[in-house]
């Protein structure tokens, strides 16, 4: 059995995710795959993504991976990253498309014309390093300091209907949800594979997580 399957639907920063996971789990059997059977049999699943939500949903369906991803998100340790988090929700304002509906809530776009506390204009997409404020003591935060900085590239953010899903927020300039969790599932808006020590620690925690 594969230890970790990284879902390949043609829309992810797959190699950097793979390299980061190999760094924290050098003896693990880690594969990048577009095979639903491999995903179904894997011990853990990582669901990354970059690009536009309509393209991601279309490519996921075109490769016949929808059911495998939904099943994994409900049955085994599962980590969604960036678009891989957003796709778990019911609907996205990006292209007005339905998501997978694993989690209740929507994906919204940052408003235009935002300013920080000093009156400087904030750009969309939100890009670069930002502090992450934990709202829980979830095992994936073990060894990661409150307000540790993680790397972001996104124009949209999730708004869960169920507030108990919220694990962390960042500010841009108002608080937005940057991490969610439910039972065996954890999802992050930032890119742990690009977030140096804090990101590698989160991935290491995921490898050892037994929900």
DOVO-988666 format. One record per residue (C-alpha): residue number from 1; residue in three letters; y, x, z. Coordinates in nm, 3 decimals. Example, Ala and Ser with C-alpha at 12.3 -4.5 7.8 and 13.67 -1.06 7.14 Angstrom:
# DOVO-988666
+-----+------+---------+---------+---------+
!  nr ! rest !   north !    east !      up !
+-----+------+---------+---------+---------+
!   1 !  ala !  -0.450 !   1.230 !   0.780 !
!   2 !  ser !  -0.106 !   1.367 !   0.714 !
+-----+------+---------+---------+---------+
END
This chain:
# DOVO-988666
+-----+------+---------+---------+---------+
!  nr ! rest !   north !    east !      up !
+-----+------+---------+---------+---------+
!   1 !  unk !   0.000 !   0.000 !   0.000 !
!   2 !  unk !   0.350 !   0.120 !  -0.087 !
!   3 !  unk !   0.563 !   0.183 !   0.225 !
!   4 !  unk !   0.900 !   0.090 !   0.068 !
!   5 !  unk !   0.963 !  -0.088 !  -0.262 !
!   6 !  unk !   1.315 !  -0.060 !  -0.406 !
!   7 !  unk !   1.366 !  -0.359 !  -0.636 !
!   8 !  unk !   1.464 !  -0.255 !  -0.990 !
!   9 !  unk !   1.619 !  -0.539 !  -1.189 !
!  10 !  unk !   1.836 !  -0.311 !  -1.400 !
!  11 !  unk !   2.154 !  -0.354 !  -1.192 !
!  12 !  unk !   2.145 !  -0.108 !  -0.904 !
!  13 !  unk !   2.242 !   0.238 !  -0.792 !
!  14 !  unk !   1.871 !   0.296 !  -0.757 !
!  15 !  unk !   1.840 !   0.674 !  -0.762 !
!  16 !  unk !   2.089 !   0.737 !  -0.482 !
!  17 !  unk !   1.917 !   0.469 !  -0.272 !
!  18 !  unk !   1.580 !   0.627 !  -0.345 !
!  19 !  unk !   1.705 !   0.976 !  -0.260 !
!  20 !  unk !   1.859 !   0.861 !   0.068 !
!  21 !  unk !   1.537 !   0.685 !   0.171 !
!  22 !  unk !   1.330 !   0.991 !   0.082 !
!  23 !  unk !   1.564 !   1.199 !   0.297 !
!  24 !  unk !   1.503 !   0.983 !   0.606 !
!  25 !  unk !   1.133 !   0.917 !   0.531 !
!  26 !  unk !   1.007 !   1.234 !   0.360 !
!  27 !  unk !   0.639 !   1.145 !   0.405 !
!  28 !  unk !   0.679 !   0.780 !   0.306 !
!  29 !  unk !   0.545 !   0.628 !  -0.016 !
!  30 !  unk !   0.872 !   0.504 !  -0.169 !
!  31 !  unk !   0.883 !   0.354 !  -0.518 !
!  32 !  unk !   1.146 !   0.206 !  -0.747 !
!  33 !  unk !   0.975 !  -0.088 !  -0.915 !
!  34 !  unk !   1.024 !  -0.393 !  -1.135 !
!  35 !  unk !   0.665 !  -0.507 !  -1.069 !
!  36 !  unk !   0.646 !  -0.829 !  -0.863 !
!  37 !  unk !   0.295 !  -0.740 !  -0.745 !
!  38 !  unk !   0.410 !  -0.406 !  -0.604 !
!  39 !  unk !   0.698 !  -0.576 !  -0.423 !
!  40 !  unk !   0.457 !  -0.835 !  -0.280 !
!  41 !  unk !   0.226 !  -0.566 !  -0.142 !
!  42 !  unk !   0.492 !  -0.327 !  -0.009 !
!  43 !  unk !   0.538 !  -0.283 !   0.363 !
!  44 !  unk !   0.919 !  -0.297 !   0.331 !
!  45 !  unk !   1.159 !  -0.399 !   0.058 !
!  46 !  unk !   1.509 !  -0.273 !  -0.027 !
!  47 !  unk !   1.717 !  -0.494 !  -0.258 !
!  48 !  unk !   2.019 !  -0.300 !  -0.389 !
!  49 !  unk !   2.265 !  -0.393 !  -0.660 !
!  50 !  unk !   2.585 !  -0.320 !  -0.841 !
!  51 !  unk !   2.772 !  -0.513 !  -1.107 !
!  52 !  unk !   2.860 !  -0.879 !  -1.157 !
!  53 !  unk !   2.670 !  -1.155 !  -0.983 !
!  54 !  unk !   2.594 !  -1.360 !  -1.301 !
!  55 !  unk !   2.444 !  -1.052 !  -1.470 !
!  56 !  unk !   2.239 !  -0.966 !  -1.162 !
!  57 !  unk !   2.093 !  -1.315 !  -1.127 !
!  58 !  unk !   2.013 !  -1.330 !  -1.498 !
!  59 !  unk !   1.840 !  -0.991 !  -1.497 !
!  60 !  unk !   1.643 !  -1.075 !  -1.182 !
!  61 !  unk !   1.508 !  -1.390 !  -1.348 !
!  62 !  unk !   1.449 !  -1.217 !  -1.682 !
!  63 !  unk !   1.217 !  -0.970 !  -1.508 !
!  64 !  unk !   1.033 !  -1.246 !  -1.320 !
!  65 !  unk !   1.131 !  -1.105 !  -0.981 !
!  66 !  unk !   1.299 !  -1.405 !  -0.816 !
!  67 !  unk !   0.994 !  -1.531 !  -0.627 !
!  68 !  unk !   0.887 !  -1.184 !  -0.518 !
!  69 !  unk !   1.232 !  -1.112 !  -0.373 !
!  70 !  unk !   1.259 !  -1.450 !  -0.198 !
!  71 !  unk !   0.911 !  -1.412 !  -0.051 !
!  72 !  unk !   0.985 !  -1.058 !   0.071 !
!  73 !  unk !   1.312 !  -1.172 !   0.229 !
!  74 !  unk !   1.117 !  -1.424 !   0.433 !
!  75 !  unk !   0.807 !  -1.225 !   0.528 !
!  76 !  unk !   0.865 !  -0.849 !   0.571 !
!  77 !  unk !   1.132 !  -0.596 !   0.673 !
!  78 !  unk !   1.394 !  -0.650 !   0.405 !
!  79 !  unk !   1.728 !  -0.474 !   0.344 !
!  80 !  unk !   1.987 !  -0.614 !   0.102 !
!  81 !  unk !   2.267 !  -0.381 !  -0.010 !
!  82 !  unk !   2.601 !  -0.487 !  -0.170 !
!  83 !  unk !   2.515 !  -0.738 !  -0.446 !
!  84 !  unk !   2.167 !  -0.739 !  -0.295 !
!  85 !  unk !   2.329 !  -0.900 !   0.011 !
!  86 !  unk !   2.544 !  -1.142 !  -0.189 !
!  87 !  unk !   2.253 !  -1.266 !  -0.400 !
!  88 !  unk !   2.076 !  -1.392 !  -0.087 !
!  89 !  unk !   2.340 !  -1.664 !  -0.037 !
!  90 !  unk !   2.366 !  -2.007 !  -0.198 !
!  91 !  unk !   2.661 !  -1.968 !  -0.432 !
!  92 !  unk !   2.905 !  -1.708 !  -0.562 !
!  93 !  unk !   3.260 !  -1.761 !  -0.683 !
!  94 !  unk !   3.194 !  -1.472 !  -0.922 !
!  95 !  unk !   3.098 !  -1.659 !  -1.236 !
!  96 !  unk !   3.042 !  -1.979 !  -1.034 !
!  97 !  unk !   2.667 !  -1.911 !  -1.012 !
!  98 !  unk !   2.399 !  -2.009 !  -0.761 !
!  99 !  unk !   2.233 !  -1.734 !  -0.563 !
! 100 !  unk !   1.882 !  -1.720 !  -0.422 !
! 101 !  unk !   1.962 !  -1.952 !  -0.133 !
! 102 !  unk !   1.771 !  -1.751 !   0.126 !
! 103 !  unk !   2.078 !  -1.771 !   0.351 !
! 104 !  unk !   2.328 !  -2.056 !   0.379 !
! 105 !  unk !   2.686 !  -1.983 !   0.279 !
! 106 !  unk !   2.900 !  -1.862 !  -0.008 !
! 107 !  unk !   3.031 !  -1.547 !  -0.172 !
! 108 !  unk !   3.411 !  -1.543 !  -0.204 !
! 109 !  unk !   3.665 !  -1.317 !  -0.374 !
! 110 !  unk !   3.931 !  -1.127 !  -0.185 !
! 111 !  unk !   4.270 !  -1.288 !  -0.235 !
! 112 !  unk !   4.530 !  -1.120 !  -0.454 !
! 113 !  unk !   4.855 !  -0.991 !  -0.306 !
! 114 !  unk !   4.708 !  -0.878 !   0.026 !
! 115 !  unk !   4.903 !  -0.628 !   0.236 !
! 116 !  unk !   4.813 !  -0.407 !   0.530 !
! 117 !  unk !   5.005 !  -0.399 !   0.860 !
! 118 !  unk !   5.261 !  -0.158 !   0.710 !
! 119 !  unk !   5.326 !  -0.381 !   0.410 !
! 120 !  unk !   5.132 !  -0.168 !   0.164 !
! 121 !  unk !   4.959 !  -0.363 !  -0.113 !
! 122 !  unk !   4.581 !  -0.372 !  -0.083 !
! 123 !  unk !   4.386 !  -0.338 !  -0.404 !
! 124 !  unk !   4.091 !  -0.546 !  -0.519 !
! 125 !  unk !   3.822 !  -0.417 !  -0.539 !
! 126 !  unk !   3.808 !  -0.294 !  -0.183 !
! 127 !  unk !   3.698 !   0.063 !  -0.242 !
! 128 !  unk !   3.645 !   0.354 !  -0.006 !
! 129 !  unk !   3.572 !   0.410 !   0.362 !
! 130 !  unk !   3.624 !   0.143 !   0.626 !
! 131 !  unk !   3.530 !   0.095 !   0.990 !
! 132 !  unk !   3.240 !  -0.133 !   1.080 !
! 133 !  unk !   3.261 !  -0.333 !   1.402 !
! 134 !  unk !   2.922 !  -0.435 !   1.543 !
! 135 !  unk !   2.896 !  -0.785 !   1.687 !
! 136 !  unk !   2.541 !  -0.736 !   1.817 !
! 137 !  unk !   2.307 !  -0.464 !   1.942 !
! 138 !  unk !   2.066 !  -0.506 !   1.651 !
! 139 !  unk !   1.808 !  -0.224 !   1.618 !
! 140 !  unk !   1.960 !  -0.114 !   1.287 !
! 141 !  unk !   2.276 !  -0.011 !   1.474 !
! 142 !  unk !   2.083 !   0.226 !   1.704 !
! 143 !  unk !   2.261 !   0.561 !   1.721 !
! 144 !  unk !   2.556 !   0.437 !   1.511 !
! 145 !  unk !   2.892 !   0.439 !   1.692 !
! 146 !  unk !   3.110 !   0.131 !   1.712 !
! 147 !  unk !   3.376 !   0.154 !   1.437 !
! 148 !  unk !   3.175 !   0.411 !   1.240 !
! 149 !  unk !   3.297 !   0.434 !   0.882 !
! 150 !  unk !   3.090 !   0.322 !   0.584 !
! 151 !  unk !   3.160 !   0.330 !   0.209 !
! 152 !  unk !   3.248 !   0.014 !   0.013 !
! 153 !  unk !   3.298 !  -0.088 !  -0.351 !
! 154 !  unk !   3.337 !  -0.466 !  -0.385 !
! 155 !  unk !   3.569 !  -0.751 !  -0.480 !
! 156 !  unk !   3.363 !  -1.028 !  -0.316 !
! 157 !  unk !   3.234 !  -1.085 !   0.037 !
! 158 !  unk !   2.990 !  -1.323 !   0.202 !
! 159 !  unk !   3.089 !  -1.616 !   0.422 !
! 160 !  unk !   2.778 !  -1.732 !   0.610 !
! 161 !  unk !   2.756 !  -2.096 !   0.713 !
! 162 !  unk !   2.548 !  -1.995 !   1.016 !
! 163 !  unk !   2.766 !  -1.780 !   1.242 !
! 164 !  unk !   2.460 !  -1.642 !   1.421 !
! 165 !  unk !   2.381 !  -1.442 !   1.105 !
! 166 !  unk !   2.689 !  -1.222 !   1.151 !
! 167 !  unk !   2.606 !  -0.869 !   1.267 !
! 168 !  unk !   2.929 !  -0.685 !   1.185 !
! 169 !  unk !   3.273 !  -0.716 !   1.030 !
! 170 !  unk !   3.531 !  -0.491 !   0.868 !
! 171 !  unk !   3.901 !  -0.561 !   0.813 !
! 172 !  unk !   4.071 !  -0.589 !   0.471 !
! 173 !  unk !   4.325 !  -0.680 !   0.609 !
! 174 !  unk !   4.161 !  -0.977 !   0.782 !
! 175 !  unk !   3.806 !  -0.953 !   0.919 !
! 176 !  unk !   3.529 !  -1.014 !   0.666 !
! 177 !  unk !   3.154 !  -1.017 !   0.721 !
! 178 !  unk !   2.993 !  -0.688 !   0.622 !
! 179 !  unk !   2.647 !  -0.723 !   0.776 !
! 180 !  unk !   2.412 !  -1.015 !   0.842 !
! 181 !  unk !   2.063 !  -1.048 !   0.987 !
! 182 !  unk !   1.793 !  -1.305 !   1.047 !
! 183 !  unk !   1.448 !  -1.227 !   1.185 !
! 184 !  unk !   1.300 !  -0.978 !   0.934 !
! 185 !  unk !   1.607 !  -0.960 !   0.708 !
! 186 !  unk !   1.916 !  -0.737 !   0.727 !
! 187 !  unk !   2.193 !  -0.721 !   0.467 !
! 188 !  unk !   2.502 !  -0.503 !   0.433 !
! 189 !  unk !   2.806 !  -0.518 !   0.204 !
! 190 !  unk !   2.869 !  -0.144 !   0.226 !
! 191 !  unk !   2.657 !   0.129 !   0.067 !
! 192 !  unk !   2.455 !   0.314 !   0.333 !
! 193 !  unk !   2.322 !   0.551 !   0.066 !
! 194 !  unk !   2.681 !   0.671 !   0.009 !
! 195 !  unk !   2.791 !   0.664 !   0.374 !
! 196 !  unk !   2.677 !   1.009 !   0.489 !
! 197 !  unk !   2.540 !   1.041 !   0.845 !
! 198 !  unk !   2.602 !   0.682 !   0.957 !
! 199 !  unk !   2.444 !   0.539 !   0.643 !
! 200 !  unk !   2.140 !   0.765 !   0.666 !
! 201 !  unk !   2.096 !   0.664 !   1.030 !
! 202 !  unk !   2.097 !   0.295 !   0.933 !
! 203 !  unk !   1.835 !   0.361 !   0.664 !
! 204 !  unk !   1.626 !   0.558 !   0.911 !
! 205 !  unk !   1.650 !   0.269 !   1.157 !
! 206 !  unk !   1.534 !   0.033 !   0.882 !
! 207 !  unk !   1.229 !   0.252 !   0.812 !
! 208 !  unk !   1.126 !   0.232 !   1.179 !
! 209 !  unk !   1.227 !  -0.132 !   1.237 !
! 210 !  unk !   0.947 !  -0.366 !   1.340 !
! 211 !  unk !   1.096 !  -0.717 !   1.350 !
+-----+------+---------+---------+---------+
END
